[in-house]
Amino acid sequence: MELLQDSIDTQVLVEMKGSKKVKGKLLGYDQHLNLILENAEEITFDPETNTETVVAIDNVIVRGDNVIIVSPAPKSGKKE
């Protein structure tokens, strides 16, 4: 849960059941992994045509039992 807390107000990618993904700014979450995303986009992939469709959905609440993975934005920084 610390990773989610660190991801508040940053872009996250949420992979859900049904081969759907939602990308947006994480505004909040709860212990059930219900997520509130702002400026979200739903990303679907059609394996038959090998195409990806992106639809803007603005603000959305993602129900926690549909969530498979929450991926935070990569940390910016230089490698030494």
MDTraj code that builds the backbone (N, CA, C; nanometers):
import mdtraj as md
import numpy as np

residues = "MET GLU LEU LEU GLN ASP SER ILE ASP THR GLN VAL LEU VAL GLU MET LYS GLY SER LYS LYS VAL LYS GLY LYS LEU LEU GLY TYR ASP GLN HIS LEU ASN LEU ILE LEU GLU ASN ALA GLU GLU ILE THR PHE ASP PRO GLU THR ASN THR GLU THR VAL VAL ALA ILE ASP ASN VAL ILE VAL ARG GLY ASP ASN VAL ILE ILE VAL SER PRO ALA PRO LYS SER GLY LYS LYS GLU".split()
xyz = np.array([
    [0.0817, -0.1200, 0.0000],
    [0.0000, 0.0000, 0.0000],
    [0.0862, 0.1266, 0.0000],
    [0.2105, 0.1132, 0.0451],
    [0.3002, 0.2288, 0.0453],
    [0.3274, 0.2763, -0.0973],
    [0.3394, 0.1816, -0.1895],
    [0.3622, 0.2162, -0.3295],
    [0.2441, 0.2957, -0.3845],
    [0.1223, 0.2574, -0.3483],
    [0.0052, 0.3332, -0.3921],
    [0.0056, 0.4735, -0.3321],
    [0.0401, 0.4822, -0.2062],
    [0.0448, 0.6136, -0.1409],
    [0.1465, 0.7050, -0.2095],
    [0.2602, 0.6478, -0.2475],
    [0.3635, 0.7258, -0.3173],
    [0.3201, 0.7647, -0.4587],
    [0.2199, 0.6944, -0.5126],
    [0.1738, 0.7195, -0.6495],
    [0.0582, 0.8181, -0.6579],
    [0.0110, 0.8677, -0.5425],
    [-0.0971, 0.9671, -0.5432],
    [-0.0516, 1.0884, -0.6229],
    [-0.1415, 1.1400, -0.7062],
    [-0.1176, 1.2567, -0.7930],
    [-0.0156, 1.2301, -0.9025],
    [0.0080, 1.1025, -0.9352],
    [0.0936, 1.0683, -1.0488],
    [0.0166, 0.9760, -1.1423],
    [0.0702, 0.9604, -1.2613],
    [0.0097, 0.8750, -1.3638],
    [0.0327, 0.7285, -1.3287],
    [-0.0735, 0.6461, -1.3366],
    [-0.0619, 0.5019, -1.3153],
    [-0.1315, 0.4296, -1.4294],
    [-0.0887, 0.3060, -1.4514],
    [-0.1525, 0.2185, -1.5489],
    [-0.2137, 0.1034, -1.4707],
    [-0.3443, 0.0819, -1.4885],
    [-0.4161, -0.0225, -1.4166],
    [-0.4578, -0.1288, -1.5171],
    [-0.4086, -0.2519, -1.4975],
    [-0.4513, -0.3639, -1.5810],
    [-0.5651, -0.4325, -1.5097],
    [-0.6730, -0.4594, -1.5865],
    [-0.7932, -0.5154, -1.5271],
    [-0.8314, -0.6459, -1.5958],
    [-0.9254, -0.7167, -1.5332],
    [-0.9795, -0.8371, -1.5946],
    [-1.0419, -0.8003, -1.7282],
    [-1.0422, -0.8947, -1.8220],
    [-1.1033, -0.8685, -1.9518],
    [-1.0110, -0.7991, -2.0490],
    [-0.8809, -0.8052, -2.0261],
    [-0.7807, -0.7458, -2.1162],
    [-0.7990, -0.5962, -2.1358],
    [-0.8476, -0.5284, -2.0340],
    [-0.8614, -0.3829, -2.0408],
    [-0.7562, -0.3179, -1.9533],
    [-0.7203, -0.1977, -1.9919],
    [-0.6261, -0.1175, -1.9144],
    [-0.6839, 0.0229, -1.9024],
    [-0.6570, 0.0858, -1.7904],
    [-0.6967, 0.2246, -1.7698],
    [-0.5744, 0.2999, -1.7213],
    [-0.5492, 0.4148, -1.7842],
    [-0.4361, 0.4984, -1.7464],
    [-0.4907, 0.6323, -1.7010],
    [-0.4380, 0.6827, -1.5887],
    [-0.4826, 0.8128, -1.5412],
    [-0.4079, 0.8542, -1.4159],
    [-0.4394, 0.9727, -1.3690],
    [-0.3766, 1.0277, -1.2479],
    [-0.4498, 0.9722, -1.1263],
    [-0.3764, 0.9062, -1.0375],
    [-0.4344, 0.8451, -0.9186],
    [-0.4680, 0.9529, -0.8159],
    [-0.5972, 0.9650, -0.7848],
    [-0.6401, 1.0625, -0.6844],
    [-0.6575, 0.9994, -0.5477],
    [-0.6938, 0.8706, -0.5446],
    [-0.7148, 0.8057, -0.4163],
    [-0.7421, 0.6573, -0.4326],
    [-0.7433, 0.5872, -0.3183],
    [-0.7677, 0.4430, -0.3168],
    [-0.8159, 0.4051, -0.1772],
    [-0.8646, 0.2815, -0.1627],
    [-0.9013, 0.2324, -0.0313],
    [-0.8448, 0.0924, -0.0098],
    [-0.8775, 0.0300, 0.1041],
    [-0.8198, -0.0994, 0.1392],
    [-0.8667, -0.2113, 0.0463],
    [-0.9727, -0.1887, -0.0321],
    [-1.0229, -0.2888, -0.1261],
    [-0.9600, -0.2718, -0.2645],
    [-0.8696, -0.1780, -0.2788],
    [-0.8024, -0.1429, -0.4030],
    [-0.8969, -0.0752, -0.5033],
    [-1.0066, -0.0173, -0.4529],
    [-1.0877, 0.0691, -0.5375],
    [-1.0030, 0.1925, -0.5655],
    [-0.9963, 0.2332, -0.6906],
    [-0.9086, 0.3428, -0.7315],
    [-0.9898, 0.4561, -0.7923],
    [-0.9515, 0.5780, -0.7644],
    [-1.0116, 0.6955, -0.8278],
    [-0.9052, 0.7550, -0.9193],
    [-0.9380, 0.7624, -1.0484],
    [-0.8448, 0.8152, -1.1479],
    [-0.9041, 0.9384, -1.2148],
    [-0.8180, 1.0351, -1.2405],
    [-0.8561, 1.1603, -1.3064],
    [-0.7925, 1.1626, -1.4452],
    [-0.8610, 1.2265, -1.5401],
    [-0.8126, 1.2365, -1.6790],
    [-0.7740, 1.0990, -1.7318],
    [-0.8626, 1.0030, -1.7126],
    [-0.8330, 0.8631, -1.7463],
    [-0.8601, 0.8319, -1.8925],
    [-0.7933, 0.7270, -1.9381],
    [-0.8126, 0.6733, -2.0722],
    [-0.8264, 0.5222, -2.0602],
    [-0.9255, 0.4662, -2.1304],
    [-0.9419, 0.3219, -2.1347],
    [-0.8693, 0.2700, -2.2582],
    [-0.7856, 0.1699, -2.2390],
    [-0.7058, 0.1142, -2.3476],
    [-0.7482, -0.0310, -2.3669],
    [-0.7944, -0.0636, -2.4869],
    [-0.8321, -0.2018, -2.5174],
    [-0.7489, -0.2496, -2.6357],
    [-0.7231, -0.3793, -2.6366],
    [-0.6425, -0.4391, -2.7434],
    [-0.7234, -0.5493, -2.8098],
    [-0.7324, -0.5456, -2.9429],
    [-0.8018, -0.6478, -3.0197],
    [-0.6977, -0.7382, -3.0842],
    [-0.6818, -0.8617, -3.0342],
    [-0.5790, -0.9504, -3.0895],
    [-0.6073, -0.9949, -3.2328],
    [-0.7336, -0.9926, -3.2734],
    [-0.7673, -1.0335, -3.4107],
    [-0.7134, -0.9352, -3.5127],
    [-0.7261, -0.8057, -3.4837],
    [-0.6797, -0.7041, -3.5778],
    [-0.5455, -0.6451, -3.5369],
    [-0.4961, -0.6851, -3.4176],
    [-0.3689, -0.6363, -3.3648],
    [-0.3692, -0.4837, -3.3507],
    [-0.4857, -0.4299, -3.3059],
    [-0.4980, -0.2854, -3.2889],
    [-0.5313, -0.2515, -3.1446],
    [-0.4877, -0.1336, -3.1049],
    [-0.5139, -0.0817, -2.9715],
    [-0.6057, 0.0394, -2.9847],
    [-0.7085, 0.0454, -2.9014],
    [-0.8026, 0.1565, -2.9032],
    [-0.7937, 0.2310, -2.7709],
    [-0.7839, 0.3642, -2.7790],
    [-0.7766, 0.4482, -2.6591],
    [-0.8972, 0.5410, -2.6590],
    [-0.9724, 0.5379, -2.5465],
    [-1.0916, 0.6211, -2.5327],
    [-1.0786, 0.7039, -2.4054],
    [-1.0924, 0.8356, -2.4184],
    [-1.0872, 0.9240, -2.3014],
    [-1.2151, 0.9060, -2.2207],
    [-1.1994, 0.8846, -2.0881],
    [-1.3163, 0.8660, -2.0023],
    [-1.3163, 0.9623, -1.8839],
    [-1.2262, 1.0589, -1.8852],
    [-1.2192, 1.1631, -1.7820],
    [-1.1995, 1.1035, -1.6436],
    [-1.2930, 1.1187, -1.5515],
    [-1.2780, 1.0670, -1.4150],
    [-1.3492, 0.9332, -1.4015],
    [-1.2868, 0.8412, -1.3275],
    [-1.3448, 0.7074, -1.3153],
    [-1.3071, 0.6461, -1.1811],
    [-1.3960, 0.5624, -1.1294],
    [-1.3663, 0.4807, -1.0128],
    [-1.3536, 0.3374, -1.0625],
    [-1.2393, 0.2769, -1.0384],
    [-1.2151, 0.1382, -1.0783],
    [-1.2378, 0.0509, -0.9565],
    [-1.3279, -0.0431, -0.9688],
    [-1.3594, -0.1322, -0.8572],
    [-1.2439, -0.2288, -0.8337],
    [-1.2044, -0.2433, -0.7095],
    [-1.0860, -0.3200, -0.6733],
    [-1.0861, -0.4654, -0.7149],
    [-1.2039, -0.5317, -0.7207],
    [-1.2033, -0.6728, -0.7569],
    [-1.1799, -0.6961, -0.9058],
    [-1.1741, -0.5896, -0.9861],
    [-1.1400, -0.6006, -1.1274],
    [-0.9918, -0.5746, -1.1542],
    [-0.9203, -0.5255, -1.0529],
    [-0.7805, -0.4862, -1.0704],
    [-0.6888, -0.6082, -1.0635],
    [-0.6003, -0.6198, -1.1613],
    [-0.4980, -0.7239, -1.1606],
    [-0.3634, -0.6643, -1.1211],
    [-0.3259, -0.5519, -1.1867],
    [-0.1963, -0.4877, -1.1612],
    [-0.2142, -0.3361, -1.1616],
    [-0.1460, -0.2686, -1.0697],
    [-0.1350, -0.1219, -1.0725],
    [0.0122, -0.0904, -1.0905],
    [0.0429, -0.0240, -1.2001],
    [0.1815, 0.0083, -1.2327],
    [0.2028, 0.1582, -1.2247],
    [0.2894, 0.2029, -1.1324],
    [0.3155, 0.3466, -1.1220],
    [0.4038, 0.3941, -1.2369],
    [0.4064, 0.5232, -1.2551],
    [0.4942, 0.5823, -1.3562],
    [0.6385, 0.5552, -1.3188],
    [0.7249, 0.5363, -1.4178],
    [0.8660, 0.5130, -1.3850],
    [0.9276, 0.6332, -1.3166],
    [1.0159, 0.6053, -1.2235],
    [1.0871, 0.7141, -1.1533],
    [1.1828, 0.7804, -1.2499],
    [1.1857, 0.9122, -1.2450],
    [1.2813, 0.9843, -1.3288],
    [1.4097, 1.0015, -1.2499],
    [1.5166, 0.9890, -1.3194],
    [1.6456, 1.0034, -1.2528],
    [1.7557, 0.9508, -1.3434],
    [1.8758, 0.9947, -1.3164],
    [1.9887, 0.9538, -1.3995],
    [2.0530, 0.8289, -1.3398],
    [2.0967, 0.7432, -1.4312],
    [2.1736, 0.6269, -1.3884],
    [2.3191, 0.6673, -1.3806],
    [2.3843, 0.6198, -1.2783],
    [2.5259, 0.6563, -1.2635],
    [2.6136, 0.5350, -1.2823],
])
top = md.Topology()
chain = top.add_chain()
for i, resn in enumerate(residues, 1):
    res = top.add_residue(resn, chain, resSeq=i)
    for name in ("N", "CA", "C"):
        top.add_atom(name, md.element.get_by_symbol(name[0]), res)
traj = md.Trajectory(xyz[None], top)
